[in-house]
Amino acid sequence: MTFRRSLLAAAVAVVALSAGFTASAQNVVFKASDTHPAGYPNVVAVESMGKKLDAATKGRITLKMFPGAVLGEEKAVVEQVQIGAVQIARISLGVIGPIVPEVDVFNMPFVFRDIAHMRAVIDGPIGAELLEKVSNSSGRMIGLAWMDGGARSLYTKKKVQTPADLKGMKVRMMGNPLFVDTMNAMGGNGISMGYGEVFSALQTGVIDGAENNAPSLFTSNHYTAGTKYYAQTNHLIIPEILVMSKVTWDKLSDADKALVKKVSHEAQLEQRVLWDKSVADYSAKLKAAGIEFVPVDQKLFYEATAPVRAKYGAKFTDLMKRISDTK
Ligand code: GTR
């Protein structure tokens, strides 16, 4: 009896202790994910956002960054965000398209004239509207801010200068049918594949090339897997997105939501400065490593991809006009 009673007392104490712990522990740690390694512009900008959250809330809200895809590839991370296992993720908008089709307007080939045009769009009303669309979709995540993913160009084992040169080449694209169609229209065979599989697929000859911006081409080491040529097609200018799990967002007070939004927007602007520097640095490193930057007539690739814009852009006619009218 006594033994039982003391057991009960101990159990009550544990419950009380843990209840007390939960009640007093208002501290929140946001687990953040990025596929890129430590030091990459997006990673640095999100870490600095975490420091601001920490300072503004006196340690009540902190952020722990998990870079280098340690929490998984982007598709898997999105799923974790949706269930609230990961609170913040910086991901390519490419993988959001299949979940929130409205964002595919930004995922279309040559929808932006250049980087400056893309920035003007994401900084303006259209950028704000698309973040809202993500937040109000059934995707169970909140669009916090945009980041710069530069322009994507083709890196291949054989030199490519025209769409005809891509004939018979298998080129890795991100997981979104729109991108496979884009590569097929550009003259090659688009193969959908996760970022983490590209290196060995290049090495084993499963693919003949892929496409990305210079910082990703360098930090992924793909340039060491036989792709000597970097054709400057700039066919996709895809903004990247910073999202928060809706599960997490719904638990925040209005003041905390406003704070998260504010520091996210600051991260958008900070990343951009770091980004420009990293494009210059990594392009120089790629050139020093013997990668040939091949100039191409972009118009040929623009024209080749017209059917993709016609197919996917049909439901975005007004939006595409507003994008093209943005100065
Ligand atoms: C990078 C982008 C990543 C990832 C990767 C890919 O440019 O920053 O988010 O999407 O491309 O090709 O999968």
Residues whose N, C-alpha, C, O or C-beta is under 5 A from the ligand:
A	BS01	GTR	I91 S92 G149 M174 Y195 E211 N212 N213 S216
